[in-house]
Amino acid sequence: MSPIDDIWILLLSLAVVAGFLWLLWRAAARARRRGIGVSMMGPFDQMFRPTAAESHLEIQVQQEHKKPIGSPEDL
């Protein structure tokens, strides 16, 4: 193989990696817009930012406690 062929292989490899990273970035942006980022990115948060994942769980628990409980008279 000539050095030119090696350069093309390198450029093609870099393009594939860049394309994959771009797809991941687009998927994360779309998930954030739709509000499904937690379910999609949750496992990665737990691995790389455990305190953020714990905080998110605590916020969910607090939101669930804020739901009003109906009185027996409403039935």
Secondary structure as UniProt FT lines:
FT   HELIX           3..34
FT   HELIX           37..48
FT   HELIX           50..65
FT   HELIX           72..74
//
